[in-house]
Amino acid sequence: MMNFLKVSLVMLLLTLVGCATTIVNDVPGPDGSLHFSITCRNMASCYKRAHEVCGGPYTIIDRSTQVSSGGDAFVRTSQGLLIKCNSLGT
């Protein structure tokens, strides 16, 4: 019973941390200008973060979805955007 509680607590913490995680990295884009790579749990979070990063309009260069399995019942989905801000003068 104690192991079940420990596993449940760990799974809950991983779920909460995973839901709150949005990673933003600045990268050189295909044309050499500044782009941003955004990774998050769902595409709505990515769009929101893209707007925050750019402070306004942006162009989506690429989208991605990654599904990974951590065991029998644990599946994690990550969404990604590669964007170029329209308001940075690039």
N, C-alpha and C positions, 0 to 999 in steps of 0.2 A: 504494500500500500504506500509506503514512504517513497519508493522509487517512482511510482506513478505520479505522486505529487511533485516530485523533483522534475520529472520529464514534462509534466503539464506546465509548471512554472517556467521552465526554460523555453518551451514552445511559445508561451504567451509573451515572454520578453522578446524573443526573436521576431514574433509577429508585430509587436508594437514598434520595435526599432526599425524593422523593414518598412512599415507604413510611413514612417516619418522621414525616411532617408531619400534625399534628392541630391545627386552629385553633379556639380557643374565644373567643367574644365575648359579653359580657353585653349584653342588649338589653331594652328594655321590651316586655313581652308584650302580646297583644291585650287583656288585662284591666288593663293598666297596671302589673302587678307585674313583678319581676325574672325574666327568662328567660335562657337561654343558647343560643346558636347554635353548634353543633359541626360542623365540616367535617373529614372524614378520607378515607382511601383505601378503607376497607371498613366495613361496618356494625358488625362485632364491635369494631373499634377505637373507633367512636363510642360504643357502649354502655359500654365499659370507661372511656372518658374521662368520660362523663356520670356514672357512679358515683363517680369520683374527684372531679369538680367538686362534686357535691352531698354527698359524704360519706355516701351512703346512698340511700334511695329517691327516685325522680323520676318525673314524668309526662311522657310524650312528647306534645307538642302537634302536631308535624308531622315528616314524613320527606321526604327528597328524594334524587334521584339525578341526576347531571349527567354526560353523556358528551360528550367533546370530542375532536376529531381534530387532530393536529399535523402531518399529512402522510400519505403513502401507507400506512405500517405502524404509525404511532404513534397509539394511542387511549388516552385517560386517562379514568378514571371516578372521580368524587368522590361521596361519600355525605354526607348532612347530617341533623342532628337539631335540632329546636327543643324544648328541655325546660324544665320548671319543677321546681325542687327541692321535694320534699315536706317536708324537714326545716328549711327556712329560715323557717318560721312564716308562709308566705304562702299 
